């Protein structure tokens, strides 16, 4: 297998890791306004991701860095053509991180409410915009003979891409609801299961339409198999959550995200950014790649560093594995409370 193909697969794996982990982060952020009934329940939800949300974003940085190093032409065209959506996502991620850290710094109700609104919107927008971006990659965008983006913002806001955005938003929120059921106790856990089932119907409708459209536009035999896997795994996730098996449901919903990313990348290959103007102007794994020497050095670095990252993140999730509920939340914040809903290793929540 050529190194260009290896790195195309590795980048797909990095995006899978990011959407699997950050997906339930985004979902929890959305659920703070749709599942939680009061401030204490919102604090429970935020505490479920408090120890891990920042580590999950490492996958995004790694995916971007790997794209820059392995396929610089792809990186340049992608970030110039999708500049505004990606800038909005970046601003959201910055504000979201600040909101997690600053929300608990003051006990003032208005202060906390404003930061909680910020968490909701900066979770919802990226979840939607990532779907828009990847749908446009699969559909193809205006790329000229110089391999540069030749369109504008409105070219990205087409019906197919908007449906892709709705699908990822619903899928990540469903993933977040399952995670909330897995990580909480009491009434909020029960309502999270119910909300996951309700979200499942909407997600199935949007996802079914999007996958059928994708197969019609750019599909092939491998992407068809991946789409079938999405359907089977999603049905399994719904069945598991209906039976109260949150752990299995979370594993299946994560597998749904992995299969969805596979649909994107299998539909793309061997292109990395197809041109809607002329297929000959498309960026491919060959004409967008770095030199073989660069790819070789990167492969060795990835082989050494990736196991360390996986072990560290696995250890983090193991330490903060216990469930929490409203009984673990103090009645009021104190100004010096730990930021971002951090948990103690014993699984109790910050005040």
MARBAKOL-994265 format. One record per residue (C-alpha): x, y, z. Coordinates in steps of 0.5 Angstrom, whole numbers, always signed. Example, Ala and Ser with C-alpha at 12.3 -4.5 7.8 and 13.67 -1.06 7.14 Angstrom:
REM MARBAKOL-994265
X = +25 | Y = -9 | Z = +16 $
X = +27 | Y = -2 | Z = +14 $
END
This chain:
REM MARBAKOL-994265
X = +0 | Y = +0 | Z = +0 $
X = +3 | Y = +7 | Z = -2 $
X = +4 | Y = +12 | Z = +4 $
X = -1 | Y = +17 | Z = +1 $
X = -6 | Y = +12 | Z = +2 $
X = -4 | Y = +10 | Z = +9 $
X = -4 | Y = +17 | Z = +11 $
X = -11 | Y = +18 | Z = +7 $
X = -13 | Y = +13 | Z = +12 $
X = -10 | Y = +15 | Z = +18 $
X = -13 | Y = +22 | Z = +17 $
X = -20 | Y = +19 | Z = +17 $
X = -18 | Y = +15 | Z = +23 $
X = -16 | Y = +22 | Z = +27 $
X = -23 | Y = +25 | Z = +24 $
X = -26 | Y = +19 | Z = +27 $
X = -23 | Y = +19 | Z = +34 $
X = -25 | Y = +27 | Z = +34 $
X = -32 | Y = +26 | Z = +32 $
X = -33 | Y = +20 | Z = +37 $
X = -30 | Y = +24 | Z = +43 $
X = -32 | Y = +31 | Z = +41 $
X = -39 | Y = +29 | Z = +38 $
X = -42 | Y = +27 | Z = +45 $
X = -38 | Y = +33 | Z = +48 $
X = -42 | Y = +37 | Z = +43 $
X = -48 | Y = +33 | Z = +45 $
X = -48 | Y = +35 | Z = +52 $
X = -47 | Y = +42 | Z = +51 $
X = -54 | Y = +42 | Z = +47 $
X = -57 | Y = +38 | Z = +52 $
X = -56 | Y = +43 | Z = +57 $
X = -62 | Y = +47 | Z = +55 $
X = -66 | Y = +41 | Z = +52 $
X = -65 | Y = +36 | Z = +57 $
X = -63 | Y = +39 | Z = +64 $
X = -69 | Y = +42 | Z = +67 $
X = -65 | Y = +47 | Z = +72 $
X = -58 | Y = +50 | Z = +74 $
X = -56 | Y = +44 | Z = +78 $
X = -58 | Y = +39 | Z = +72 $
X = -54 | Y = +43 | Z = +68 $
X = -48 | Y = +43 | Z = +72 $
X = -49 | Y = +35 | Z = +72 $
X = -49 | Y = +35 | Z = +65 $
X = -43 | Y = +39 | Z = +64 $
X = -39 | Y = +35 | Z = +70 $
X = -40 | Y = +29 | Z = +66 $
X = -35 | Y = +32 | Z = +61 $
X = -31 | Y = +37 | Z = +65 $
X = -25 | Y = +32 | Z = +66 $
X = -24 | Y = +30 | Z = +58 $
X = -27 | Y = +35 | Z = +54 $
X = -20 | Y = +39 | Z = +53 $
X = -17 | Y = +32 | Z = +51 $
X = -22 | Y = +30 | Z = +46 $
X = -20 | Y = +37 | Z = +42 $
X = -13 | Y = +34 | Z = +41 $
X = -16 | Y = +29 | Z = +36 $
X = -18 | Y = +36 | Z = +32 $
X = -11 | Y = +39 | Z = +32 $
X = -8 | Y = +32 | Z = +30 $
X = -12 | Y = +31 | Z = +24 $
X = -11 | Y = +39 | Z = +22 $
X = -3 | Y = +38 | Z = +23 $
X = -3 | Y = +31 | Z = +19 $
X = -7 | Y = +34 | Z = +13 $
X = -2 | Y = +40 | Z = +13 $
X = +4 | Y = +35 | Z = +13 $
X = +2 | Y = +30 | Z = +9 $
X = -3 | Y = +33 | Z = +4 $
X = -1 | Y = +41 | Z = +4 $
X = -5 | Y = +42 | Z = -3 $
X = -11 | Y = +39 | Z = +1 $
X = -10 | Y = +43 | Z = +7 $
X = -9 | Y = +50 | Z = +3 $
X = -15 | Y = +49 | Z = -1 $
X = -19 | Y = +47 | Z = +4 $
X = -17 | Y = +52 | Z = +9 $
X = -18 | Y = +58 | Z = +4 $
X = -24 | Y = +56 | Z = +1 $
X = -28 | Y = +54 | Z = +8 $
X = -25 | Y = +60 | Z = +11 $
X = -31 | Y = +63 | Z = +14 $
X = -34 | Y = +56 | Z = +17 $
X = -28 | Y = +54 | Z = +20 $
X = -27 | Y = +61 | Z = +23 $
X = -33 | Y = +60 | Z = +26 $
X = -32 | Y = +53 | Z = +29 $
X = -25 | Y = +56 | Z = +31 $
X = -28 | Y = +62 | Z = +35 $
X = -34 | Y = +57 | Z = +38 $
X = -29 | Y = +52 | Z = +41 $
X = -25 | Y = +58 | Z = +44 $
X = -31 | Y = +61 | Z = +47 $
X = -33 | Y = +54 | Z = +49 $
X = -27 | Y = +53 | Z = +53 $
X = -27 | Y = +60 | Z = +56 $
X = -34 | Y = +58 | Z = +58 $
X = -33 | Y = +52 | Z = +61 $
X = -27 | Y = +55 | Z = +65 $
X = -31 | Y = +61 | Z = +67 $
X = -38 | Y = +59 | Z = +69 $
X = -36 | Y = +57 | Z = +76 $
X = -32 | Y = +63 | Z = +78 $
X = -37 | Y = +67 | Z = +80 $
X = -44 | Y = +65 | Z = +84 $
X = -48 | Y = +71 | Z = +81 $
X = -54 | Y = +67 | Z = +77 $
X = -53 | Y = +72 | Z = +71 $
X = -46 | Y = +71 | Z = +70 $
X = -47 | Y = +63 | Z = +70 $
X = -53 | Y = +63 | Z = +66 $
X = -50 | Y = +67 | Z = +60 $
X = -44 | Y = +62 | Z = +60 $
X = -49 | Y = +57 | Z = +60 $
X = -52 | Y = +60 | Z = +54 $
X = -45 | Y = +60 | Z = +51 $
X = -44 | Y = +53 | Z = +52 $
X = -50 | Y = +51 | Z = +48 $
X = -49 | Y = +55 | Z = +42 $
X = -42 | Y = +54 | Z = +41 $
X = -43 | Y = +46 | Z = +42 $
X = -49 | Y = +47 | Z = +37 $
X = -46 | Y = +51 | Z = +31 $
X = -40 | Y = +47 | Z = +31 $
X = -44 | Y = +40 | Z = +31 $
X = -48 | Y = +43 | Z = +25 $
X = -42 | Y = +46 | Z = +21 $
X = -38 | Y = +40 | Z = +21 $
X = -43 | Y = +36 | Z = +17 $
X = -44 | Y = +42 | Z = +12 $
X = -36 | Y = +42 | Z = +11 $
X = -35 | Y = +34 | Z = +10 $
X = -42 | Y = +34 | Z = +6 $
X = -39 | Y = +39 | Z = +1 $
X = -32 | Y = +35 | Z = +1 $
X = -36 | Y = +29 | Z = -2 $
X = -41 | Y = +33 | Z = -6 $
X = -35 | Y = +37 | Z = -9 $
X = -33 | Y = +45 | Z = -9 $
X = -31 | Y = +49 | Z = -15 $
X = -24 | Y = +48 | Z = -16 $
X = -20 | Y = +51 | Z = -22 $
X = -14 | Y = +49 | Z = -26 $
X = -10 | Y = +52 | Z = -21 $
X = -12 | Y = +47 | Z = -15 $
X = -15 | Y = +53 | Z = -12 $
X = -22 | Y = +54 | Z = -9 $
X = -26 | Y = +59 | Z = -14 $
X = -33 | Y = +59 | Z = -11 $
X = -36 | Y = +63 | Z = -5 $
X = -39 | Y = +62 | Z = +2 $
X = -46 | Y = +61 | Z = -2 $
X = -43 | Y = +55 | Z = -6 $
X = -42 | Y = +52 | Z = +1 $
X = -50 | Y = +53 | Z = +3 $
X = -53 | Y = +48 | Z = -2 $
X = -59 | Y = +43 | Z = +0 $
X = -54 | Y = +37 | Z = +1 $
X = -49 | Y = +40 | Z = +5 $
X = -55 | Y = +43 | Z = +10 $
X = -58 | Y = +36 | Z = +10 $
X = -51 | Y = +34 | Z = +12 $
X = -50 | Y = +39 | Z = +18 $
X = -57 | Y = +37 | Z = +21 $
X = -55 | Y = +30 | Z = +21 $
X = -49 | Y = +31 | Z = +24 $
X = -52 | Y = +36 | Z = +29 $
X = -58 | Y = +30 | Z = +31 $
X = -53 | Y = +25 | Z = +31 $
X = -48 | Y = +28 | Z = +36 $
X = -54 | Y = +30 | Z = +40 $
X = -56 | Y = +23 | Z = +40 $
X = -49 | Y = +21 | Z = +42 $
X = -49 | Y = +26 | Z = +48 $
X = -56 | Y = +23 | Z = +50 $
X = -53 | Y = +16 | Z = +51 $
X = -47 | Y = +19 | Z = +54 $
X = -51 | Y = +23 | Z = +59 $
X = -55 | Y = +16 | Z = +61 $
X = -49 | Y = +13 | Z = +61 $
X = -45 | Y = +18 | Z = +66 $
X = -51 | Y = +20 | Z = +71 $
X = -56 | Y = +17 | Z = +76 $
X = -63 | Y = +18 | Z = +78 $
X = -68 | Y = +22 | Z = +74 $
X = -64 | Y = +25 | Z = +69 $
X = -61 | Y = +19 | Z = +67 $
X = -68 | Y = +16 | Z = +66 $
X = -70 | Y = +23 | Z = +62 $
X = -63 | Y = +22 | Z = +58 $
X = -65 | Y = +15 | Z = +55 $
X = -72 | Y = +18 | Z = +53 $
X = -69 | Y = +24 | Z = +50 $
X = -64 | Y = +19 | Z = +46 $
X = -70 | Y = +15 | Z = +43 $
X = -74 | Y = +21 | Z = +41 $
X = -67 | Y = +24 | Z = +38 $
X = -66 | Y = +17 | Z = +35 $
X = -73 | Y = +18 | Z = +30 $
X = -70 | Y = +25 | Z = +28 $
X = -63 | Y = +22 | Z = +27 $
X = -66 | Y = +16 | Z = +23 $
X = -70 | Y = +21 | Z = +18 $
X = -64 | Y = +26 | Z = +17 $
X = -59 | Y = +20 | Z = +16 $
X = -63 | Y = +16 | Z = +12 $
X = -64 | Y = +22 | Z = +7 $
X = -57 | Y = +24 | Z = +7 $
X = -54 | Y = +17 | Z = +6 $
X = -59 | Y = +16 | Z = +0 $
X = -57 | Y = +22 | Z = -3 $
X = -49 | Y = +21 | Z = -2 $
X = -50 | Y = +14 | Z = -5 $
X = -53 | Y = +17 | Z = -11 $
X = -48 | Y = +23 | Z = -12 $
X = -42 | Y = +20 | Z = -10 $
X = -43 | Y = +13 | Z = -8 $
X = -39 | Y = +7 | Z = -9 $
X = -39 | Y = -1 | Z = -7 $
X = -35 | Y = +1 | Z = -1 $
X = -39 | Y = +7 | Z = +1 $
X = -45 | Y = +3 | Z = +0 $
X = -43 | Y = -3 | Z = +5 $
X = -41 | Y = +3 | Z = +10 $
X = -48 | Y = +6 | Z = +9 $
X = -51 | Y = -1 | Z = +11 $
X = -47 | Y = -1 | Z = +17 $
X = -49 | Y = +6 | Z = +19 $
X = -56 | Y = +3 | Z = +19 $
X = -55 | Y = -3 | Z = +23 $
X = -51 | Y = +0 | Z = +28 $
X = -56 | Y = +5 | Z = +29 $
X = -61 | Y = +0 | Z = +30 $
X = -57 | Y = -3 | Z = +35 $
X = -56 | Y = +3 | Z = +39 $
X = -63 | Y = +5 | Z = +39 $
X = -65 | Y = -2 | Z = +42 $
X = -59 | Y = -2 | Z = +47 $
X = -62 | Y = +4 | Z = +50 $
X = -69 | Y = +2 | Z = +50 $
X = -67 | Y = -4 | Z = +54 $
X = -63 | Y = +1 | Z = +59 $
X = -56 | Y = -2 | Z = +56 $
X = -53 | Y = +5 | Z = +56 $
X = -45 | Y = +2 | Z = +55 $
X = -47 | Y = -2 | Z = +49 $
X = -51 | Y = +4 | Z = +46 $
X = -46 | Y = +8 | Z = +47 $
X = -41 | Y = +3 | Z = +44 $
X = -46 | Y = +3 | Z = +38 $
X = -47 | Y = +10 | Z = +37 $
X = -40 | Y = +11 | Z = +37 $
X = -39 | Y = +6 | Z = +32 $
X = -45 | Y = +9 | Z = +28 $
X = -40 | Y = +16 | Z = +28 $
X = -34 | Y = +11 | Z = +25 $
X = -38 | Y = +8 | Z = +20 $
X = -41 | Y = +15 | Z = +18 $
X = -34 | Y = +18 | Z = +17 $
X = -32 | Y = +12 | Z = +13 $
X = -38 | Y = +14 | Z = +8 $
X = -35 | Y = +20 | Z = +7 $
X = -28 | Y = +18 | Z = +6 $
X = -30 | Y = +12 | Z = +2 $
X = -34 | Y = +16 | Z = -3 $
X = -28 | Y = +21 | Z = -3 $
X = -22 | Y = +16 | Z = -5 $
X = -18 | Y = +17 | Z = -9 $
X = -20 | Y = +25 | Z = -9 $
X = -19 | Y = +29 | Z = -3 $
X = -22 | Y = +35 | Z = -5 $
X = -26 | Y = +34 | Z = -12 $
X = -28 | Y = +39 | Z = -17 $
X = -35 | Y = +41 | Z = -19 $
X = -32 | Y = +45 | Z = -25 $
X = -28 | Y = +39 | Z = -28 $
X = -26 | Y = +32 | Z = -25 $
X = -19 | Y = +34 | Z = -28 $
X = -18 | Y = +39 | Z = -23 $
X = -19 | Y = +35 | Z = -17 $
X = -14 | Y = +34 | Z = -11 $
X = -13 | Y = +27 | Z = -10 $
X = -8 | Y = +23 | Z = -6 $
X = -3 | Y = +24 | Z = -11 $
X = -3 | Y = +31 | Z = -13 $
X = -4 | Y = +34 | Z = -6 $
X = +1 | Y = +30 | Z = -3 $
X = +8 | Y = +31 | Z = +1 $
X = +14 | Y = +28 | Z = -2 $
X = +15 | Y = +21 | Z = +0 $
X = +21 | Y = +23 | Z = +5 $
X = +16 | Y = +27 | Z = +9 $
X = +11 | Y = +22 | Z = +9 $
X = +16 | Y = +17 | Z = +11 $
X = +18 | Y = +21 | Z = +17 $
X = +11 | Y = +22 | Z = +19 $
X = +10 | Y = +15 | Z = +19 $
X = +15 | Y = +13 | Z = +24 $
X = +13 | Y = +19 | Z = +29 $
X = +6 | Y = +17 | Z = +28 $
X = +8 | Y = +10 | Z = +30 $
X = +11 | Y = +12 | Z = +36 $
X = +7 | Y = +18 | Z = +39 $
X = +0 | Y = +15 | Z = +38 $
X = +0 | Y = +9 | Z = +43 $
X = +2 | Y = +14 | Z = +48 $
X = -4 | Y = +19 | Z = +47 $
X = -9 | Y = +13 | Z = +47 $
X = -6 | Y = +10 | Z = +53 $
X = -6 | Y = +17 | Z = +56 $
X = -13 | Y = +18 | Z = +54 $
X = -16 | Y = +11 | Z = +56 $
X = -13 | Y = +12 | Z = +63 $
X = -17 | Y = +19 | Z = +64 $
X = -23 | Y = +16 | Z = +62 $
X = -22 | Y = +10 | Z = +67 $
X = -20 | Y = +15 | Z = +73 $
X = -27 | Y = +19 | Z = +71 $
X = -31 | Y = +13 | Z = +70 $
X = -36 | Y = +14 | Z = +75 $
X = -43 | Y = +16 | Z = +75 $
X = -46 | Y = +23 | Z = +78 $
X = -52 | Y = +26 | Z = +80 $
X = -56 | Y = +32 | Z = +83 $
X = -54 | Y = +29 | Z = +90 $
X = -47 | Y = +30 | Z = +88 $
X = -48 | Y = +38 | Z = +87 $
X = -47 | Y = +43 | Z = +92 $
X = -53 | Y = +48 | Z = +93 $
X = -49 | Y = +54 | Z = +90 $
X = -42 | Y = +55 | Z = +87 $
X = -37 | Y = +58 | Z = +91 $
X = -32 | Y = +63 | Z = +87 $
X = -26 | Y = +58 | Z = +88 $
X = -30 | Y = +52 | Z = +86 $
X = -26 | Y = +48 | Z = +81 $
X = -27 | Y = +50 | Z = +73 $
X = -31 | Y = +46 | Z = +68 $
X = -34 | Y = +41 | Z = +73 $
X = -28 | Y = +38 | Z = +74 $
X = -29 | Y = +31 | Z = +78 $
X = -25 | Y = +28 | Z = +84 $
X = -22 | Y = +21 | Z = +82 $
X = -28 | Y = +18 | Z = +86 $
X = -33 | Y = +20 | Z = +81 $
X = -36 | Y = +26 | Z = +86 $
X = -37 | Y = +33 | Z = +82 $
X = -34 | Y = +39 | Z = +84 $
X = -39 | Y = +44 | Z = +88 $
END
